[in-house]
Amino acid sequence: MLGVAHAAPTVAPARAQPRLRALVVIVDGLRPDLITTTRTPHLAAFGARGVVGGAHHAIVPTVTRVNASALVTGAGPSRHGILDNTIFLPAVDSARVLDTGNGAVMERADSILEHRLLTVPTLPDLLAARGLRMAVASSGSSGSAFLLAGAGRAPLVNTTMVRPRALETVVTQRLGPYEALEGAPNLVANARAVDALLRVVIDSLDPDVAMLWLSDPDHTAHRAGLGSMLADSAMRAVDREVGRVVAGLAGRGLDAQTTVFIVSDHGFSTQAGREAPLRQVLAPFRSSIVEAGGAVYLRSGHEQVLDSIVQTLQASPAVGAVFTHGARPGDLVGRSPGTLSFAAADWAHARAGDVLVSANWSHERNAADIPGWTALAGVAGHGTTSPYDIRATLLVAGPGIRRGDTSAVPTANSDIAPTILSLLGGRPAPSMSGRVLDELFRNRAPVAATRVRRDSAVASTTLPSGMRYRVTLHASTIGRTRYVDSTVVRRDSAAMLRPAH
């Protein structure tokens, strides 16, 4: 059974050279195509110092806590067990779904599950086995911070959660009391997270590996929309915080020894502003199902409605790809006609529901001329298998990293943890599905030598109405690591849903 470290944090001796060798900065919801020398000069300059990953992937479903878990486990949801931003765990609560953004809820769930909320070893576990340590600073939700810290296995400083609790005294001494002045842009919380990284995590806890989560531009773009003045100001503000991080490392003499990964947990899209596709489409089946994010769980005794649910989803133009269990492990096509399998999306966990749904998407441009639209409710967001939600940011610089390079080789958030282990002289754990990103390093395999295989999985069916539904999943594979690039749905007698004007 995986244990949780509860020892009181140690404080680094005065003037000691910090141990930090790897830092991961997660800029929540940052689309790579929105990084420019004028809007985000610090991010652009950082990328020019190292490698820009031109084909970085969020893990599906493209939501925050799935990807936070991937970053700390080196695996997708089929292994780490966090299947969406809300999850259904009957062993914890059989009456309702759990909000993974709530740290207290996640901490309680982890305790009930005997510290198996994350069902594979985490980076803090693997580092501790080698006498190394990790710590986290975050302005995101307490739940995402708890998961990013390996379900509390690493010390964490979040705006609303500090673990272990003995660390609260150090945080208050170094940073003062926190005033919860959440805003859009989320200036106060992001600045405090950077302060926590530099003055508590690095200066006091002295880890070998650190992670920093910044909640913008996601926090603001959800409310204001992609390309809005407010979202743009949030990007500029978070870029300044990245500049503070880079300057803080240099001021501590760490830039010569620390490899820095700047990633985003997912991309972003403009949304339709209509009712959520699942809630609207599945209203007739409400008594037979439990919904958790994009997942549908059939209540006991209601298994006979599965095909009707699938067909109802396939008939709705607001719905994109539909996934069900495969007939056999590893099948890419689902048991229900016209569906892809959970394995195709790396979602085949014992906790999986009966159906996984992604909203439909298009290349439509919004009023700010930014492409990418989905049929999800709201102003702007993420969560689908659209390439605009899947494509995420990766910038890497540090000792041994290639300089001034752009890589078109596919990468993903699940690749960061195995790469960090390799950087520190270790090997990926057997539980990891991500790979070591050797192509980033000067003295390892060149980018051109990295072989990428492209493939597609296709499923189709004719619905009772006569409509033909066809879904295609495009993927890239390197070695044994597979990346979902996007899904595309075609209906032969229904036009794609258009946004309301």
N, C-alpha and C positions, 0 to 999 in steps of 0.2 A: 504494500500500500504506500502511496506517495505521502510523505509527511510535509508539514508546514513549519517553517522556521519561525520561532517566536522569541528568539534571543534578543536582548536589548541591543540597539545599534551601537556600534563602536564609533568613536570620533577620531579622525585622522590626527596624528601628531603635528604640531606646528611646523610649517616650512617643509614638510615632507613632499617629495615629488609624487603627485597623484598617480595612481595605478592605471587610470583609464586608458583602455586600448581600443574600445569600440563604442560609438554613440549612434543611436538610431533616433532621428527626429521625424515624427509623424505629423504632417501638416494636413489636418482633416479635410477631406473633400477637394484637394488641390488638383485640378485638371492640368496635365503637363502642357497642353497647348495654350494655356493662359499665362505661362511664365514668359515674361519679356524683359528686356533690359530697361525699359521705362517703368513698367508697372512693378516689377519685382527684381530690382537690380542686385540685391544680395543673393537671391537664389540663382539668378543668371550667372553672376560672377563665380559662385560656388561651383556650378555645373561646368564652367569653363576650366576650372582647376583640375577636374577629374573626368569622370565618365558620366554621360547622360544616357540613361536607359530609355531607348526609343520604343520599346515594346513591353513595358512593365504592366503586369496584370494585377487587379484586385481578385480576391478569391470570391467565388460565387457561393451563396448570395452576396451581392456587392453592398454589404452593410457593415457598420462600424465594428460591432463586437465579434462578428465572424472573422474579420480581418485582424483585429487586435489579438485574437486567439491564435491565428495563423502566424503572426509575427513572433509570438513567444513559444510556439511549439514546432514551427517548421513543417506544419501539416495543414491540410484542409479539414472541413467539417466532418468528413467521413471518418476521420481519426480523432480530432480534438473534441467533437461532440457539441459545440455551440453552433446550432443550426440556423439561427436568425437573431434579429435584435430582440424578439420575444420568443420564448421557447416553452414547450409543454413537457414537464417532467413529472409524471404522476407519482413517482416515488417521493417527490418533494411536496407537491400540491396537486391533487387529482381534480380539484374544482376549477382552477383558473391557470392561465398562462403566466409566466414569469417575465418581468422586465429585466433584461440583462444590463440595462443602464443603471440600475439601482445597486450600488455596492453592498448595502446591507442585505438585500435579498440574495445576491450572489454569494455572499459570505455564509449566510444561513444555509443555502442550498449545498454549498461545498461541504459544510459540516455534516448535514444529513446524509450526503452521499459519501461520507468517509473520505473526504478530500479527493473525490473523483469527479468533480464538476468538469474539469478538463481531463479527458480520458487517456492522455498520453503524457510522458514526461515533458516538463517545461524547461526552458533555457536556464532559469535559476537552479532547478534540480541538477541539470547536467553540468553547469559551471561549479556548483557546490561540490560535486563529486571529484572535481579536479582542484579543489582549494581556491576557487575563484568566486567572485560575487557580482551581483547585479542590483541595480536600484532604478526606480521609476519616478519621474515628475510629470504631472499631467494637469491640464486645464479642462479636460474632457469630463464626461460623466464619471461618477465614482465607480460604476460598473465596468466601464471600459478600462479604467485605471486598475481595478482589481484583477481583471483578466489579463491585461498587459503585464502585470506583475506576477504572472503565472498562478492566478487565483490566490494572490496574497503570499506567495512563496518568496518574493523579493520585497524589500522595504519600498513603500510608495508614499509620495506626497502629492495629494490631490486637494483641490479647493475645499472639498467636503468630506474627505476621508484620508486619514494618515494611519499607516500601519507599518510596524507594530505601534501600539498606542504610546509606548515609551518614547517614540520619536517625536511626539507632539511637543514636548518641552524644547527639543533642539530646534524644531521648526519655528516656534514662537520666539525663541531667543534670537534666531538668525533673521527672521522675516517680519516679526511682529504679528499682531492679530490680523486675521483676514476679514475684510469687510466684503460681504457678498454683493458686489455691485455688478451683477451680470448685465451685459448690454450687447448691442449689435452695432459695430464690431465689439468683440468680447475682450476689450483692451486690458482691463484690470486682471482678469483671470489668466490671460496669456502671459502678461508681464510677470505675474507672481510665479507661474510655472517655470519661466526662464530663471528667475531669481532662485527658485527652489532647486533647479538643476545645478546652477553654478555654486550657490552658497551652502546648500544642504547636501545634495547628492554627491557632488564632486569634492567640495571642501571638507565636509563632515563625515560622510559615509565612505568615501574613497573606494568606489567599486571598480572592477575591471571592465564592466559593461554597463552602460546607462541607456535609458530610453526616455525621450521627452515627447509628450503629446500636446499639440497646440490645436485648439478647438475651431479656429477659423482657417479657411473661409467657409467651411460647412455651416457653422453656427449661424452666420449671417446670411449666406446665400439661400438657405432653406426659407427664410422669411422674405428676403428682398428680391431674389431672382438672380440668375446668372447674368453678368454684364451690367447690373444696376450700379448706380453710383455708390450705394451703401456696400454692396458686395465687393466692388472694386476697392473701396477704402479699407475694407477688412483685409484684402489681399496685401495691400501696401503696408498695413500695420503689422501683419504677421511676418511679412518679409523683413521689416525692421527688427523684429524679435529674433529671426534667424540670424541677422547681422550681429545682434548682441551675443548670440551663442558662439558664433565663429570668433568674434573678438574676445569673448571670455575664455575660450580654449587657448587662443594665442597668448593672452595675458598670463596664463598659467603654464606656459611652455608646453602645452599638450598637442599643438598642431603637428609636431614632428613625430608623435608616437600614436596618435589616435586616428583611426579610420572612421569617417562620418558617413552614415547613410541617411539621406533625406528622402522620405517616401510619403505617399498619401495612401490612406486606407481604401480609397475607391475614387472613381471619377464623379461626374455630376451631369444632370440633364435638366432641361426645362420640363415642367409637368403640365398636365392637362387642366388641373383645377376642378376635376369632376369627382364623383364619389369613387372610393377605392374599388378597383375591379372585383376583388374577391368578395367584399361585403355586398356589393350590388348584385353580382351574378349568382352568388350562392345563397341568396336570401331564401329560396324555396327549400333548401336543405338544412336550415339553421338547427333544427332539432336533432340532426343526425351527425353533426360534425363539431369539431373544435378547431378554431383557426389560430395559428401562431405565426405571425409574420406572413410569409408567402406559402406556408404549409397548411395542409388540411389533414386532420386526423379524424378517422371514422370512429364514432362511438361504438362500443361493443353491441353487437346485434344488428348493426346497420350496414354491414359489409356489402349488401346487395345493391346499394345505391352508388357504388363506386363508378361504374360505367356511365351512369346518368350524369354524375358530377363531371366526369371528364368530358363527355360530349357537350354539356352545357358550357363548360369553359372554352372548349375548342370552337364553339359557335359564336362566342362573343368577340367582336373586333377589338375590344380593350385588352384582351388576353393574348400574350405571346406564346412562349414555349411552355409546354406542360410536361411534367416528369412523373413517372410512377416507378414502382419496384421493377427490376428486371426479372426475367424468368430464371436466369442463372447469374451467379456472381460474375461481374465483368461485362455483362451484356450492355451494349450502348442503347438498345431500344427497349422501351418499357413493356410491361405485360399488357397494359390497356392499349387498344389500337390507336395509332397516331401519336403515341407519346415516346419521349426519350426516357432513358433509365436514370435512376438516381446516381448510378456509377458514372454516367456520362458527365454529370455535374460535380462529381466528387462529394456526394451528399449521402452516400449509402451507409449511414450509421445505424446502430441498433435503436437509437432514439428517433429515427426518421419517421415522419408521418406516412400517409397513404398517397398524397399528391403534393407536388411542389409546383408553384405557378410563378411565372415571370410576366409582368405586364408587357404589352406590345410597345414598340418603339419605331422611330423613323429618323431620317436625317434632317428633318425640318429645322429651320433656323428661327431663333426668337427675335424679338425686337432689337436686340443688341447685335444681331447677326452671328450669334454663337450657335453652331449646329448641335443637334441632339435633343430629341423630344420623346417623352414616354407618356403612357396612358395612366400613370399613377396620379392619385389625388395630390393637390398641393400646388405650390408655386414653382419650386425646384427641388431636386433631390436625387436619389439613387436607389439601387436595390435590384435592378433588372439585369438581364443578360445582353443588354445593349452594349456595343463597343464603347460608347461614351461613358457608361458607368463602369465598365471593366478596365478601360485604359487608365492607368494611374501613374504617378510620378515616381521616378527613381533617379537620384543624383548621388554619386559616390566620389569621395576624394579622401586622400590620406597617403601614408607611406606605402609604397608598393603598388598603388593604383595608377593605371594609365592616366595620362594627362591630355586634356583637350580632345577627348574622344567621344564619339556617339556610337552606341551599340544598337543594332537592330535585332539582336538575339532576344527571344522571349525570356522574360523573367517574371517572378511573382512575389508577393509578400511572404509566401511560405519558404522562399529561398534565402531570406535574410538570416534566420537563426542558424541554418547549417553553414552559411558563409562565415558568420561570426565564429562559430566553433572552429572552422578551418583556420581562420585568421589567428586564433589563439593556440594553434598547434594540435587541435583535436580533430575528430571525425564526426560526420552527421550520425545521429542516433538512428537505430533501425526503425524507430517510430516515425521518422521524418519522411515525408513525400517530396519535400523541396530538395533542391540540389545546391551544391557549392558553385558560386558564380565565378569560376576560374577565369573567364574571359575578361573580367574587370582588372586583373592583375598584370603587371608588366612582365613578370617572369613565369607566367603560366600559359596555358593554351591560348593562342590568338583567337580573336573573334571569328576569323574566317574558317578556323578549324572546328568550330562548334556546329555540328550537324543538326539541322532542324527538319523534322518531318511534319508535313501538313496533312490533315485528314478531315473527313466530315462524317457525321452520323445523320441519317435521314429516317424520318418516320412519317407516315401519311395514313389517312383514313377518309372514307366518305361518310358523312354524317346523315342521320335520318332525313334531314331536309334536302339532301342532295348536294350540299356544299362539300367541296373537297378541301381538307385541311392538311397542310404539309409543313413540317418543321425540320430545319436543318441546323445542326450544331457544328460550327467550325472550330477546330482545335489545332494546336501545335504541340509537338512532343520533342523533348531533348532527353536522350537516354530513357530513363523510366519516369521522368517528370512530364506531366501532361498539363497543358494550359488551355482553358476554355477561352476562345477568342470572341465569340458572339454566337447568338442564335438568330435565325431569320424565319419568319412565318409567312406563308402564302395561303390565301383563301381564294378560291376561284369564283366566288359569287358574292363577296362582301368587300367593300372598299375599306381600307385602313381608316380607323377612327381619326378624325382631325381635331385639332385643338379648337376650343370655343373662342370666338372673337367678340 
